[in-house]
Amino acid sequence: MKHYIITLLLIGAVVTTQAQQLQSSSMYDLQGVLHNPSTAGVYMKGMVGATYRSQWSGISGSPRTGTVFGNFELPEQKIGLGGYIYSDKTGPTSRTGIALQFAKHIPMANGAKFSLGIEARGLQYAIDRAKLSATLGSDPALGTADNRFKFDAGFGASYTGKKLQVGVSVAQLVQSKLGFNTAVLGSGEEARLYRHYYFHGSYKWNVDPQTSITPNFLFIYLPNAPLEFQGGFRVEHSELFWWGLALRAKQSFILSAGVNINKKFTMGYSFDIYKTPINVFDKGANAHEVLLRYNIFK
């Protein structure tokens, strides 16, 4: 029975706007450009990294997401360049995409920066019809095509000081149509790339010369979908190792930890404990995420 439920949820996410279409991360703030192109090159002169996230291991066809990201600064030109590529698979659906980002840095008092950023996005959305035909037959929501490739864009703005960062951004501005379905649907039911709005912030509090605490938050809004919130804090000791606690509202608790090696190489791990809705029905209702990041310059 659970396979039929998951299948229906997946198709519903393609046809309507009731779920996120873009991946997120329990360690989003360590990746910089994942949600806001204006942060490219702001924190570091250059860095590259990768994450792998696995959710709901107790369910066949559960989500798997791999991301490779990077950004660097051109200080003389006061600009930042960044981007990422990703592969996101859930049951019979998969998304493979790329985002290329450009940010303009505007110096402010006390070493702070105000940044404006734009991004160009490409996405290939695919459906494995063979996995769905047994349960859905010739349902018109599946259409006649197996995949679609679409272009889109994004924009962001942020303020970054020595301790405080706040930013806003929007992804999938164009809202390109996917065109999978052959059924007659209303404009509110079209399969398309819907806009995602982000509002994020963090503040680094130096408790003593060796210890810092960084509270952080992220709001994600899609039209016709519930507002999503993730908030928590990260404690770092002597710039050597860190641990954190967070909450994703109405979904999960997040535990994370990591180490910094020679102030250049970072390894992190997060564990999401889902409290609703699927842990009531299935075992393995958790998420695991691994992060590797290399700072090109100390």
N, C-alpha and C positions, 0 to 999 in steps of 0.2 A: 504493500500500500504506500509506503513512504516514497518509492520511486515515482509513482503517479503524482503524488503531491509535489515533489520537487520539480517534475516536468512542467506541471501547470504553473508553478511559480516562475519558472524560467521564461516560459512563453509570455506570461503576463508582463514581465519586466521588459520584454522586447516591444510589445504592442502598446503599453501604456507608460505613464510617467510615475508610477508608484514606487520606484526604487532608483538608487544611484546607478548611473551608467559608467562612471569613472571610478577607478580603484582608489582606495585610501590606504592608510598605513597606521599601525599603532605607534610607529616611530617616525611620523611624517616630518617632525621638526628637525630631524637629523639629516633629512634629504634636501632641504632647502627649496628647490624649484618644483616640487611635486604639485603644489596647489597654487603657486603665485609666481609668474614669470619675472616680476620686478625684483625678486630676491636673488637673481642670478649674479654671482660675483660679489655679494654684499658681505657675507661673513668671512670668506676665505679667498685668497688670491687664486686658488685652484684646487679642485678636488673631484674625485670620481668614486663611484661606489655601486653597490648592487644589493638588492633585497630579494628574499623569497618568502612568500606567505602561503600557508596552508590552513584552510578552515574546515571545521566539521568533519574530522577524519573518520567518524563513524558512519558517514553516509556515502554511498557510491556516487561518483561524479561530483564530489564536493569542490568548492572553488580552490584554484591554484593560481597564484600570481607571481610572476618574476619581473623585476624592474632593474634596468641599468641606467644610472643617472650621472650627471656631471655638470660643473659650471666653473667658470674662471673669470677673473677681472682683468681689464685693460686699464690700469690706473691713469695713464697719461691721457687717454681718451675719455675717462670717466664713464665707462660702459662695462656691462657684464654680459657674457654669453653663456647659455646653458641649454639643457635639454635632457630628455630621457626617452627610452624605448621600453615597451612592456609587452608582456603576453599574459592574458587573463583567460582562464578556461573554467567553465562551470557546466558540467554535464555535457549536453549536446551543443552548447554555444561556446564560442571563443572570440576574443577580441585581441588583435595585435595592432599596436599603435606607436606613433612617434610624435614628439613635441620638440620644436626648435624655438629657442627663446632669446630675446634681446631686451636688455634693460639699460636705461639711462640713469646714471647716478648724479644727484645734485647735492654737493657738499653743504652742510649746515653747521651751526655753532657746536663747539665741544666735540668735534669729530663725528657728528651724526650725519646720516645720509637720508635723503628723500629720493625714492626711486619710482620710475614708471617703466612698465614692461609690457611687451606684446609677445604673442606666440603664434606659430603656425602649427596646426595639428593634422595628422593623417591617421585614419582608422580603418582597419579591415575587420568587419563583423561577419562571422561565419556561423552557419547552422549545419550540424550533421543530421540531415533529414532521415538517414537510415535508423538513427537511434530513437527517432520520434514517431516514425510511421506505424510502429506496432501499437502504440497507445492512442495516437491522434489521427491516424489514417490520412485522409486528404484534406485535413482542416485548412481552410483558406488563409488562416493566420500564418501558415508556413510559406505561402507563396510558391513560386516556381524556381527561385534562385537559391544557391547554396551560400553565397557570400556577397558582400558589398564593400567597396572601398570609397571612403568619403573624406573630404577635406573640411577643416573648420579652423577656428581661431580663438584666441583668448586675450585678456587684458588684465593688468593688475597694478596696484600702487601700494607702497609700503614706506614706513618710517623706521629706521634702525639707528638706535643710539648705542652707547656703551653698555647699557643694561636693558633698555626697553626696545621691543619691536612690536609694531602693529601693522596689519595689512589687510587689504580687501582685493578680491579678484573675481573674475567671471570666466568660465570656460565654455566652449561650444557656443560661441556667439551667433554663428550663422544658423545653427539648428538644422543641419542638413538632413533631408529625408533619407531613410534607409530603403524603403520601397520593397520590403519582403512580402507583405501580405497582398492577397488578391481579393480579399473581402471588401465590401463597401463600408468604410468607417468614417466617423465624424472627425473634424479637425482636431479634437482633443484626444483622439485615439490613434493617431497616426504613429507609425514606427519611425521615429526620427531621433536625432541627437539633441537632447534638451539641455538648456542652459543650467550650469551649476554655479551657485554663488557661494563664495567663501569669505569668512571673516576670522582672522587668527591673531594671536598675540602671545607674548612671553615677556617675563621680567627676570633678570638674573640678580639675585640677592646674595651678596657675599657675607656669609655668616661670620667667618674668620678668614685669616690668610690662606687656609688650606681647604675650606669647605664653602661650596655655593649651592643654593637652592634656586631652581628655575621653574616657577609655575608657568603653565602654558594652556591655551585653549584653542579650539577650532569649532566654528559653526559652519554647517553645510546646508544650503537651502536649495530645493528644487520646487518649481511651481507644482501645485496639486499633490505634494508629498510632505510628510511631517518634517519639521525642522530637526536636524541632527546636531548633536553636541558631543564633543570629546574634550575632557579637561583633566589635568593632573599636575604633577610636579616631578622634577628630576633632581636628585642630589648627587653632586660630583665632589670627589675627594682628591685633592692635590693634582687635579687634572690627569689622574691615573685611572680611576675606576668610578662608575656611577651606577645608580639604581633608581627606579622610579615606580610610581603608582598612578593610575589614571582610571577614569570611568567613561565609558561610552554610553550615553543616556539610553535607558530602556533596552540595552543590549548586553553589555559585558563589563567586567572588571579587567584591568590590564596591569600585569606585572612585567617589569623590564629591568635589564641589567647589562652592563658592558664594561669594556676596558679600553684604554687608550695606550698605545705602545709608541714610545718616543715622540709623543705629540703629533704623530703622522698617521698611524694606522689604528682604526677603530673597529672593534667587533662588538655587536650588540645582539641581544635576544629578547623577545617579548612573548608573553603567554597570556592569551585572552581567555577568561573564564565566562562563558555565556550563561546568562541567567534566564533568558527568554528569547525566542519561544521554544526552540527545538530541544533544549536539554531535558524537557519534560518527557519527550518521546524517544530519544535516541542517545546512545552512548557516544563518546568522542565528540561532544558538542563544544569543542574548544578551538582555538586558533594558535598557530605557532608562526613566528616570524624571525628570520635571521637577517642581520644587516652587516655588510662589510664596507668600509669607507677608507679611502686613502687620501690624505692631504698632500698635495704635490709640494707645497712649501710649508715649513713650520710656522 
